[in-house]
């Protein structure tokens, strides 16, 4: 009886959550799908280290990531939009479609993607495996091959039969296994050797960290309130503690660098259908952020200096936009030019010394590694 009474507050809290979700079908569907993915063990473990993975899985996933065989025209690969040298982004304002037109959003970098628990800018995917389906099955992005078509292509390549057998014990490739392998490879894309990381781990003395970087960190964690959305130590919007919840914030991103109008993209609202989530987006990891320009979900800002200036002005409201649900952390900061420069130096110091995953010289299909465009 005493144990039951001790747990009463938790039961009451869970009942409130169930009541809250019950009136919002979008959230119910999202929460249920997330729970199922986690039950299958597909969700990332944002604990700063990649989960133990079989090397055969990773080798297969690396081949699939760089092989354009997964696209309808055999000219686009995962690596076409996620280039190793650009922090696994592509350097474009918005990503390139298979017809060489523009997609609606910027290609997010994949550095430390295993620290995330929701995927795409709007969080509509709840695992890396779930995310892989998005671009591959999209007619705009990679041509929209079906599972059966993908499996037939892979099964026609003897080297893939060997790789799948080594990873999963079957010589006949299955698309769910392919997704697991690609995700296994993506979980190895990690950054942890930056100047800031080594400082935080006390591998280098504070005296070796430039003064402007240290000042930038003080601002990041303090007066500039950056860490209110990019939580430390991961620098993502995954809430510390249990690392099971991803926050989405409204900051009032402009449609382009002119700053004349609010971007019309509704973001996380498409998942939850809650007015509070209109124009809400995930805050990405800041690891290797210096390599993944341009910035924001629509690539509105070309440089980190522009990003800091935007926040210093107070986000969308500071630009004069009507953003009633803008996050309270986003308000005029009154930072000096020196402060803003120090924040940029800190962000740059979150990037590793030059190091990239090498694009393979060949892929099992014999097509161009990384795609043709």
RADADA-V567710 format. One record per residue. N is the residue number from 1. RES is the residue in one small letter. PHI is phi in degrees with one decimal (NA if undefined). NEAR is the number of other C-alpha atoms within 10 Angstrom. D_CENTER is the distance of its C-alpha to the mean C-alpha in whole Angstrom. Layout:
BEGIN
n->N res->RES phi->PHI near->NEAR d_center->D_CENTER
n->N res->RES phi->PHI near->NEAR d_center->D_CENTER
END
This chain:
BEGIN
n->1 res->x phi->NA near->5 d_center->45
n->2 res->x phi->-62.3 near->6 d_center->44
n->3 res->x phi->-64.6 near->7 d_center->41
n->4 res->x phi->-60.1 near->9 d_center->41
n->5 res->x phi->-63.0 near->10 d_center->41
n->6 res->x phi->-63.7 near->10 d_center->39
n->7 res->x phi->-91.0 near->10 d_center->36
n->8 res->x phi->-55.5 near->11 d_center->37
n->9 res->x phi->-58.4 near->11 d_center->35
n->10 res->x phi->-66.6 near->11 d_center->32
n->11 res->x phi->-60.7 near->13 d_center->33
n->12 res->x phi->-63.8 near->11 d_center->34
n->13 res->x phi->-62.6 near->11 d_center->30
n->14 res->x phi->-63.3 near->12 d_center->29
n->15 res->x phi->-63.8 near->12 d_center->31
n->16 res->x phi->-62.8 near->12 d_center->30
n->17 res->x phi->-63.0 near->11 d_center->27
n->18 res->x phi->-60.9 near->12 d_center->28
n->19 res->x phi->-64.3 near->11 d_center->30
n->20 res->x phi->-62.8 near->12 d_center->27
n->21 res->x phi->-71.8 near->15 d_center->25
n->22 res->x phi->-60.7 near->12 d_center->28
n->23 res->x phi->-93.8 near->10 d_center->29
n->24 res->x phi->-133.5 near->13 d_center->25
n->25 res->x phi->-54.7 near->13 d_center->25
n->26 res->x phi->-61.8 near->16 d_center->21
n->27 res->x phi->-69.1 near->17 d_center->20
n->28 res->x phi->-59.9 near->16 d_center->23
n->29 res->x phi->-62.0 near->14 d_center->21
n->30 res->x phi->-63.2 near->16 d_center->18
n->31 res->x phi->-64.9 near->14 d_center->19
n->32 res->x phi->-64.5 near->11 d_center->21
n->33 res->x phi->-64.6 near->16 d_center->19
n->34 res->x phi->-62.0 near->21 d_center->16
n->35 res->x phi->-62.4 near->14 d_center->19
n->36 res->x phi->-65.3 near->13 d_center->20
n->37 res->x phi->-62.3 near->19 d_center->17
n->38 res->x phi->-67.8 near->16 d_center->18
n->39 res->x phi->-63.6 near->10 d_center->21
n->40 res->x phi->-80.0 near->9 d_center->21
n->41 res->x phi->81.1 near->11 d_center->19
n->42 res->x phi->-88.8 near->18 d_center->16
n->43 res->x phi->-74.1 near->23 d_center->13
n->44 res->x phi->-68.7 near->25 d_center->11
n->45 res->x phi->-112.5 near->18 d_center->14
n->46 res->x phi->-78.7 near->22 d_center->12
n->47 res->x phi->-117.2 near->16 d_center->15
n->48 res->x phi->88.3 near->14 d_center->15
n->49 res->x phi->-134.6 near->15 d_center->16
n->50 res->x phi->-71.5 near->19 d_center->15
n->51 res->x phi->-64.8 near->14 d_center->17
n->52 res->x phi->-57.1 near->9 d_center->20
n->53 res->x phi->-132.2 near->13 d_center->20
n->54 res->x phi->-71.6 near->12 d_center->23
n->55 res->x phi->-64.0 near->14 d_center->23
n->56 res->x phi->-65.5 near->17 d_center->25
n->57 res->x phi->-61.0 near->22 d_center->21
n->58 res->x phi->-64.8 near->21 d_center->19
n->59 res->x phi->-61.4 near->19 d_center->22
n->60 res->x phi->-64.3 near->24 d_center->22
n->61 res->x phi->-62.8 near->25 d_center->18
n->62 res->x phi->-63.8 near->22 d_center->18
n->63 res->x phi->-61.3 near->23 d_center->21
n->64 res->x phi->-66.9 near->27 d_center->19
n->65 res->x phi->-62.3 near->27 d_center->16
n->66 res->x phi->-96.9 near->28 d_center->19
n->67 res->x phi->-96.4 near->28 d_center->21
n->68 res->x phi->-71.6 near->27 d_center->22
n->69 res->x phi->-61.3 near->24 d_center->24
n->70 res->x phi->-83.7 near->26 d_center->21
n->71 res->x phi->-101.6 near->24 d_center->22
n->72 res->x phi->-61.4 near->20 d_center->25
n->73 res->x phi->-92.8 near->13 d_center->26
n->74 res->x phi->59.1 near->17 d_center->25
n->75 res->x phi->-124.2 near->20 d_center->24
n->76 res->x phi->-123.7 near->28 d_center->20
n->77 res->x phi->-122.2 near->26 d_center->18
n->78 res->x phi->-54.1 near->23 d_center->14
n->79 res->x phi->-71.7 near->22 d_center->15
n->80 res->x phi->-68.0 near->23 d_center->16
n->81 res->x phi->-103.2 near->26 d_center->13
n->82 res->x phi->-129.2 near->24 d_center->11
n->83 res->x phi->-84.7 near->22 d_center->14
n->84 res->x phi->-53.8 near->22 d_center->15
n->85 res->x phi->-71.2 near->17 d_center->17
n->86 res->x phi->-113.6 near->20 d_center->14
n->87 res->x phi->65.0 near->27 d_center->11
n->88 res->x phi->61.5 near->25 d_center->10
n->89 res->x phi->-111.7 near->25 d_center->10
n->90 res->x phi->-128.8 near->25 d_center->14
n->91 res->x phi->79.1 near->24 d_center->15
n->92 res->x phi->-99.1 near->19 d_center->16
n->93 res->x phi->-60.1 near->23 d_center->16
n->94 res->x phi->-129.7 near->23 d_center->15
n->95 res->x phi->-69.1 near->24 d_center->14
n->96 res->x phi->-88.4 near->23 d_center->18
n->97 res->x phi->-81.1 near->20 d_center->19
n->98 res->x phi->-65.0 near->21 d_center->21
n->99 res->x phi->-89.4 near->13 d_center->24
n->100 res->x phi->72.2 near->11 d_center->23
n->101 res->x phi->-83.5 near->12 d_center->23
n->102 res->x phi->-100.5 near->16 d_center->20
n->103 res->x phi->-84.2 near->17 d_center->17
n->104 res->x phi->-68.6 near->14 d_center->16
n->105 res->x phi->-130.2 near->18 d_center->13
n->106 res->x phi->-69.7 near->26 d_center->11
n->107 res->x phi->-78.6 near->27 d_center->9
n->108 res->x phi->-69.8 near->29 d_center->6
n->109 res->x phi->-68.0 near->26 d_center->6
n->110 res->x phi->-106.8 near->25 d_center->6
n->111 res->x phi->-60.3 near->27 d_center->8
n->112 res->x phi->56.3 near->26 d_center->8
n->113 res->x phi->-62.8 near->26 d_center->5
n->114 res->x phi->-70.1 near->26 d_center->9
n->115 res->x phi->-82.5 near->25 d_center->8
n->116 res->x phi->-94.4 near->30 d_center->6
n->117 res->x phi->-123.8 near->25 d_center->9
n->118 res->x phi->-141.0 near->28 d_center->8
n->119 res->x phi->-132.2 near->21 d_center->6
n->120 res->x phi->71.6 near->21 d_center->6
n->121 res->x phi->-60.7 near->22 d_center->7
n->122 res->x phi->-95.7 near->23 d_center->10
n->123 res->x phi->74.2 near->25 d_center->9
n->124 res->x phi->-75.0 near->20 d_center->12
n->125 res->x phi->-103.9 near->22 d_center->11
n->126 res->x phi->-108.5 near->25 d_center->11
n->127 res->x phi->-156.4 near->23 d_center->11
n->128 res->x phi->-61.6 near->26 d_center->10
n->129 res->x phi->-62.4 near->23 d_center->13
n->130 res->x phi->-61.7 near->21 d_center->13
n->131 res->x phi->-65.5 near->18 d_center->10
n->132 res->x phi->-57.2 near->18 d_center->12
n->133 res->x phi->-60.3 near->17 d_center->15
n->134 res->x phi->-54.1 near->16 d_center->14
n->135 res->x phi->-68.2 near->17 d_center->14
n->136 res->x phi->-65.2 near->23 d_center->17
n->137 res->x phi->-89.8 near->19 d_center->19
n->138 res->x phi->-83.0 near->16 d_center->18
n->139 res->x phi->-64.2 near->16 d_center->22
n->140 res->x phi->-71.8 near->17 d_center->20
n->141 res->x phi->-84.7 near->25 d_center->17
n->142 res->x phi->-127.4 near->25 d_center->19
n->143 res->x phi->102.1 near->20 d_center->22
n->144 res->x phi->77.9 near->20 d_center->22
n->145 res->x phi->-63.4 near->17 d_center->24
n->146 res->x phi->-82.2 near->15 d_center->25
n->147 res->x phi->-56.2 near->14 d_center->24
n->148 res->x phi->-62.5 near->10 d_center->28
n->149 res->x phi->-64.7 near->14 d_center->28
n->150 res->x phi->-63.3 near->21 d_center->25
n->151 res->x phi->-64.7 near->18 d_center->27
n->152 res->x phi->-65.3 near->15 d_center->30
n->153 res->x phi->-62.0 near->14 d_center->29
n->154 res->x phi->-66.1 near->23 d_center->27
n->155 res->x phi->-69.8 near->18 d_center->31
n->156 res->x phi->-83.9 near->13 d_center->33
n->157 res->x phi->-112.3 near->14 d_center->31
n->158 res->x phi->-53.9 near->14 d_center->33
n->159 res->x phi->-64.5 near->15 d_center->31
n->160 res->x phi->-69.6 near->22 d_center->28
n->161 res->x phi->-58.8 near->17 d_center->31
n->162 res->x phi->-65.9 near->17 d_center->31
n->163 res->x phi->-65.0 near->22 d_center->28
n->164 res->x phi->-67.1 near->26 d_center->27
n->165 res->x phi->-63.9 near->15 d_center->30
n->166 res->x phi->-65.7 near->16 d_center->29
n->167 res->x phi->-88.2 near->20 d_center->26
n->168 res->x phi->-129.4 near->16 d_center->27
n->169 res->x phi->79.0 near->12 d_center->31
n->170 res->x phi->-134.4 near->14 d_center->31
n->171 res->x phi->-84.7 near->17 d_center->32
n->172 res->x phi->-104.1 near->19 d_center->31
n->173 res->x phi->-56.3 near->24 d_center->27
n->174 res->x phi->-115.3 near->18 d_center->26
n->175 res->x phi->-62.1 near->18 d_center->22
n->176 res->x phi->-57.3 near->13 d_center->21
n->177 res->x phi->-68.4 near->18 d_center->22
n->178 res->x phi->-61.1 near->24 d_center->20
n->179 res->x phi->-62.5 near->19 d_center->17
n->180 res->x phi->-63.4 near->20 d_center->17
n->181 res->x phi->-68.6 near->29 d_center->18
n->182 res->x phi->-59.1 near->24 d_center->15
n->183 res->x phi->-65.7 near->27 d_center->13
n->184 res->x phi->-61.5 near->29 d_center->15
n->185 res->x phi->-64.2 near->21 d_center->15
n->186 res->x phi->-62.0 near->22 d_center->11
n->187 res->x phi->-71.9 near->24 d_center->12
n->188 res->x phi->-87.9 near->21 d_center->14
n->189 res->x phi->-81.5 near->18 d_center->12
n->190 res->x phi->-131.3 near->20 d_center->12
n->191 res->x phi->-123.4 near->21 d_center->14
n->192 res->x phi->-153.4 near->17 d_center->16
n->193 res->x phi->-111.9 near->15 d_center->19
n->194 res->x phi->-70.0 near->18 d_center->19
n->195 res->x phi->-55.8 near->21 d_center->22
n->196 res->x phi->-65.8 near->23 d_center->21
n->197 res->x phi->-60.8 near->19 d_center->19
n->198 res->x phi->-67.2 near->16 d_center->23
n->199 res->x phi->-65.7 near->17 d_center->25
n->200 res->x phi->-63.8 near->13 d_center->23
n->201 res->x phi->-86.0 near->10 d_center->24
n->202 res->x phi->62.1 near->10 d_center->27
n->203 res->x phi->-82.8 near->10 d_center->28
n->204 res->x phi->-129.7 near->14 d_center->29
n->205 res->x phi->-71.5 near->11 d_center->31
n->206 res->x phi->-58.7 near->14 d_center->30
n->207 res->x phi->-64.7 near->9 d_center->33
n->208 res->x phi->-87.5 near->9 d_center->31
n->209 res->x phi->-93.5 near->16 d_center->28
n->210 res->x phi->-51.6 near->15 d_center->29
n->211 res->x phi->-59.9 near->14 d_center->30
n->212 res->x phi->-70.0 near->17 d_center->28
n->213 res->x phi->-67.0 near->22 d_center->25
n->214 res->x phi->-65.1 near->20 d_center->26
n->215 res->x phi->-64.5 near->17 d_center->27
n->216 res->x phi->-61.9 near->24 d_center->24
n->217 res->x phi->-65.6 near->22 d_center->22
n->218 res->x phi->-58.5 near->16 d_center->25
n->219 res->x phi->-68.3 near->20 d_center->24
n->220 res->x phi->-57.2 near->21 d_center->20
n->221 res->x phi->-87.4 near->15 d_center->21
n->222 res->x phi->-124.4 near->12 d_center->24
n->223 res->x phi->-61.3 near->12 d_center->26
n->224 res->x phi->-78.9 near->25 d_center->23
n->225 res->x phi->60.6 near->17 d_center->21
n->226 res->x phi->-60.4 near->20 d_center->17
n->227 res->x phi->-73.9 near->20 d_center->17
n->228 res->x phi->-74.2 near->17 d_center->18
n->229 res->x phi->-117.4 near->21 d_center->14
n->230 res->x phi->-100.2 near->22 d_center->12
n->231 res->x phi->-63.9 near->17 d_center->14
n->232 res->x phi->-86.4 near->16 d_center->16
n->233 res->x phi->-91.8 near->12 d_center->16
n->234 res->x phi->-76.1 near->22 d_center->12
n->235 res->x phi->64.2 near->20 d_center->12
n->236 res->x phi->-113.0 near->26 d_center->9
n->237 res->x phi->-96.0 near->27 d_center->10
n->238 res->x phi->-81.9 near->27 d_center->11
n->239 res->x phi->-69.0 near->21 d_center->15
n->240 res->x phi->-62.1 near->16 d_center->17
n->241 res->x phi->108.3 near->8 d_center->19
n->242 res->x phi->-83.9 near->9 d_center->19
n->243 res->x phi->52.7 near->17 d_center->15
n->244 res->x phi->-119.1 near->16 d_center->15
n->245 res->x phi->-122.7 near->14 d_center->14
n->246 res->x phi->-106.2 near->18 d_center->11
n->247 res->x phi->-89.9 near->17 d_center->12
n->248 res->x phi->-128.3 near->23 d_center->12
n->249 res->x phi->-119.0 near->23 d_center->14
n->250 res->x phi->-100.9 near->26 d_center->17
n->251 res->x phi->-120.7 near->23 d_center->17
n->252 res->x phi->77.7 near->30 d_center->19
n->253 res->x phi->-64.1 near->31 d_center->18
n->254 res->x phi->-73.5 near->23 d_center->20
n->255 res->x phi->-65.9 near->17 d_center->21
n->256 res->x phi->-158.7 near->16 d_center->21
n->257 res->x phi->-68.2 near->15 d_center->22
n->258 res->x phi->-67.7 near->9 d_center->26
n->259 res->x phi->69.2 near->17 d_center->25
n->260 res->x phi->-92.2 near->13 d_center->27
n->261 res->x phi->-149.9 near->17 d_center->25
n->262 res->x phi->-73.2 near->19 d_center->23
n->263 res->x phi->-63.6 near->18 d_center->20
n->264 res->x phi->-76.1 near->12 d_center->21
n->265 res->x phi->-59.0 near->19 d_center->18
n->266 res->x phi->-85.4 near->17 d_center->18
n->267 res->x phi->59.7 near->23 d_center->14
n->268 res->x phi->-63.7 near->25 d_center->14
n->269 res->x phi->-56.8 near->21 d_center->18
n->270 res->x phi->-64.8 near->17 d_center->18
n->271 res->x phi->-90.6 near->18 d_center->16
n->272 res->x phi->-100.8 near->21 d_center->19
n->273 res->x phi->60.9 near->15 d_center->21
n->274 res->x phi->-100.9 near->13 d_center->22
n->275 res->x phi->-58.7 near->12 d_center->23
n->276 res->x phi->-63.9 near->16 d_center->22
n->277 res->x phi->-98.5 near->21 d_center->18
n->278 res->x phi->-64.7 near->23 d_center->19
n->279 res->x phi->68.8 near->25 d_center->17
n->280 res->x phi->-90.4 near->27 d_center->15
n->281 res->x phi->-138.5 near->25 d_center->11
n->282 res->x phi->-73.7 near->26 d_center->8
n->283 res->x phi->-85.3 near->23 d_center->8
n->284 res->x phi->-74.7 near->28 d_center->5
n->285 res->x phi->-63.5 near->22 d_center->7
n->286 res->x phi->-95.8 near->19 d_center->10
n->287 res->x phi->-66.6 near->29 d_center->11
n->288 res->x phi->57.7 near->26 d_center->12
n->289 res->x phi->-63.4 near->23 d_center->12
n->290 res->x phi->-66.7 near->21 d_center->15
n->291 res->x phi->-97.0 near->20 d_center->14
n->292 res->x phi->-109.3 near->27 d_center->12
n->293 res->x phi->-62.9 near->23 d_center->14
n->294 res->x phi->-79.6 near->25 d_center->15
n->295 res->x phi->-116.1 near->24 d_center->13
n->296 res->x phi->81.9 near->23 d_center->12
n->297 res->x phi->-62.4 near->25 d_center->11
n->298 res->x phi->-115.5 near->24 d_center->14
n->299 res->x phi->63.9 near->24 d_center->14
n->300 res->x phi->-65.3 near->23 d_center->17
n->301 res->x phi->-115.2 near->24 d_center->18
n->302 res->x phi->-80.6 near->18 d_center->19
n->303 res->x phi->-131.2 near->15 d_center->19
n->304 res->x phi->-65.2 near->21 d_center->18
n->305 res->x phi->-59.0 near->14 d_center->21
n->306 res->x phi->-64.7 near->16 d_center->21
n->307 res->x phi->-60.7 near->20 d_center->18
n->308 res->x phi->-64.0 near->22 d_center->20
n->309 res->x phi->-61.6 near->17 d_center->23
n->310 res->x phi->-59.8 near->24 d_center->21
n->311 res->x phi->-66.1 near->25 d_center->21
n->312 res->x phi->-62.3 near->19 d_center->24
n->313 res->x phi->-77.9 near->17 d_center->26
n->314 res->x phi->104.8 near->22 d_center->24
n->315 res->x phi->65.7 near->27 d_center->21
n->316 res->x phi->-61.6 near->25 d_center->22
n->317 res->x phi->-62.3 near->19 d_center->26
n->318 res->x phi->-64.7 near->17 d_center->27
n->319 res->x phi->-88.8 near->17 d_center->27
n->320 res->x phi->95.4 near->14 d_center->29
n->321 res->x phi->-81.4 near->17 d_center->27
n->322 res->x phi->-87.7 near->13 d_center->27
n->323 res->x phi->-127.8 near->18 d_center->24
n->324 res->x phi->-63.5 near->11 d_center->26
n->325 res->x phi->-103.2 near->16 d_center->23
n->326 res->x phi->-62.4 near->22 d_center->21
n->327 res->x phi->-58.5 near->17 d_center->20
n->328 res->x phi->-62.4 near->10 d_center->23
n->329 res->x phi->-70.3 near->19 d_center->21
n->330 res->x phi->-96.2 near->25 d_center->21
n->331 res->x phi->-153.1 near->20 d_center->25
n->332 res->x phi->-54.4 near->16 d_center->27
n->333 res->x phi->-99.3 near->17 d_center->26
n->334 res->x phi->57.8 near->14 d_center->30
n->335 res->x phi->-80.3 near->18 d_center->28
n->336 res->x phi->-77.2 near->10 d_center->31
n->337 res->x phi->-60.0 near->9 d_center->30
n->338 res->x phi->-66.1 near->11 d_center->30
n->339 res->x phi->-60.8 near->17 d_center->27
n->340 res->x phi->-63.2 near->23 d_center->25
n->341 res->x phi->-63.9 near->19 d_center->26
n->342 res->x phi->-67.0 near->23 d_center->25
n->343 res->x phi->-61.8 near->26 d_center->22
n->344 res->x phi->-62.8 near->23 d_center->21
n->345 res->x phi->-61.4 near->22 d_center->22
n->346 res->x phi->-62.5 near->25 d_center->20
n->347 res->x phi->-62.8 near->20 d_center->17
n->348 res->x phi->-63.0 near->21 d_center->18
n->349 res->x phi->-74.9 near->24 d_center->20
n->350 res->x phi->-82.4 near->24 d_center->16
n->351 res->x phi->-93.3 near->23 d_center->16
n->352 res->x phi->-64.3 near->21 d_center->18
n->353 res->x phi->-60.0 near->12 d_center->21
n->354 res->x phi->-46.8 near->9 d_center->21
n->355 res->x phi->-163.4 near->11 d_center->20
n->356 res->x phi->-135.7 near->15 d_center->18
n->357 res->x phi->-70.8 near->13 d_center->18
n->358 res->x phi->-76.8 near->9 d_center->21
n->359 res->x phi->-71.2 near->17 d_center->21
n->360 res->x phi->-62.7 near->13 d_center->23
n->361 res->x phi->-73.4 near->9 d_center->27
n->362 res->x phi->-152.1 near->14 d_center->27
n->363 res->x phi->-128.1 near->21 d_center->25
n->364 res->x phi->-55.9 near->18 d_center->28
n->365 res->x phi->-75.3 near->21 d_center->28
n->366 res->x phi->83.3 near->11 d_center->30
n->367 res->x phi->-80.0 near->16 d_center->28
n->368 res->x phi->-70.8 near->20 d_center->26
n->369 res->x phi->-56.3 near->25 d_center->23
n->370 res->x phi->83.2 near->26 d_center->20
n->371 res->x phi->87.4 near->19 d_center->22
n->372 res->x phi->-94.9 near->12 d_center->24
n->373 res->x phi->-158.8 near->14 d_center->22
END
